[in-house]
Amino acid sequence: MADLSDIKIVELTWLDAHAENAWMDIEDLDQEPYTVKSIGWLMTDAKPDHVVLAQSMGGDGAVDGVLCVPVGMVVKIRIVLPTDFK
């Protein structure tokens, strides 16, 4: 089983790539970045040049719902504290 004692829960703020889903004039393209906040267990050193979060973690150390965000798209990482859940 993996050692999970040092794993932190974080809130990751990042800029998502997105698509426009309709025919439009080029000047009508959305000019604002699409900012996303995700929360999960921070998997340090899981993938080079990415911040990796796991949504769920099994008792055997297996993970699910893994999100890999390139570091160039990361705006902020904040450690989630137990008091945040009150």
Legacy VTK file of the C-alpha trace (Angstrom):
# vtk DataFile Version 3.0
C-alpha trace
ASCII
DATASET POLYDATA
POINTS 86 float
0.000 0.000 0.000
1.182 3.530 -0.784
2.184 5.849 2.058
-0.635 8.402 2.135
0.437 10.278 5.285
1.916 13.289 3.459
-0.783 13.723 0.811
-2.533 17.109 0.967
-6.003 18.072 -0.200
-5.761 21.190 -2.350
-7.916 23.602 -4.293
-6.405 24.072 -7.745
-7.322 27.158 -9.778
-6.434 26.702 -13.447
-7.156 27.983 -16.934
-9.029 25.458 -19.059
-8.824 25.097 -22.798
-12.325 25.326 -24.227
-14.146 25.178 -27.530
-16.782 27.365 -29.121
-19.562 25.016 -30.234
-21.353 26.963 -32.921
-20.708 28.727 -36.199
-19.855 32.353 -35.480
-18.026 35.369 -36.740
-14.423 35.379 -35.526
-14.914 38.704 -33.707
-17.623 37.034 -31.568
-15.131 34.631 -29.960
-15.104 34.706 -26.166
-12.105 36.802 -25.107
-12.107 35.839 -21.429
-10.128 32.890 -20.026
-12.167 29.984 -18.680
-11.084 29.629 -15.047
-11.811 26.375 -13.200
-11.447 25.386 -9.528
-10.883 21.727 -8.701
-10.365 20.036 -5.338
-8.536 16.766 -4.752
-5.573 14.941 -3.305
-2.321 16.395 -4.658
-0.224 13.649 -6.262
3.274 15.147 -6.188
5.744 13.910 -8.805
3.041 11.848 -10.553
3.572 13.360 -14.010
6.347 15.712 -15.145
5.324 19.329 -15.784
1.762 18.740 -14.515
-0.173 19.265 -11.309
-2.031 16.013 -10.663
-5.118 15.683 -8.442
-7.041 12.533 -7.543
-10.766 12.796 -6.836
-11.023 9.496 -4.959
-8.524 7.281 -3.173
-9.005 3.640 -2.236
-7.718 2.040 0.950
-5.130 0.181 -1.132
-3.663 3.443 -2.495
-5.384 3.206 -5.886
-6.736 6.506 -7.232
-9.655 7.483 -9.466
-10.867 10.674 -11.125
-7.310 11.786 -11.863
-6.897 15.307 -13.272
-3.581 16.298 -14.903
-3.165 20.052 -15.486
-0.081 21.388 -17.283
1.826 23.714 -14.935
1.549 26.561 -17.455
-2.237 26.564 -16.981
-2.112 26.703 -13.149
-3.147 29.994 -11.552
-3.035 29.032 -7.850
-2.761 26.054 -5.499
-4.221 26.386 -2.003
-4.020 23.738 0.719
-7.509 22.918 1.981
-7.725 23.006 5.787
-10.193 21.071 7.977
-11.745 24.408 8.984
-12.738 24.946 5.322
-15.394 22.242 5.714
-17.280 23.874 8.587
LINES 1 87
86 0 1 2 3 4 5 6 7 8 9 10 11 12 13 14 15 16 17 18 19 20 21 22 23 24 25 26 27 28 29 30 31 32 33 34 35 36 37 38 39 40 41 42 43 44 45 46 47 48 49 50 51 52 53 54 55 56 57 58 59 60 61 62 63 64 65 66 67 68 69 70 71 72 73 74 75 76 77 78 79 80 81 82 83 84 85
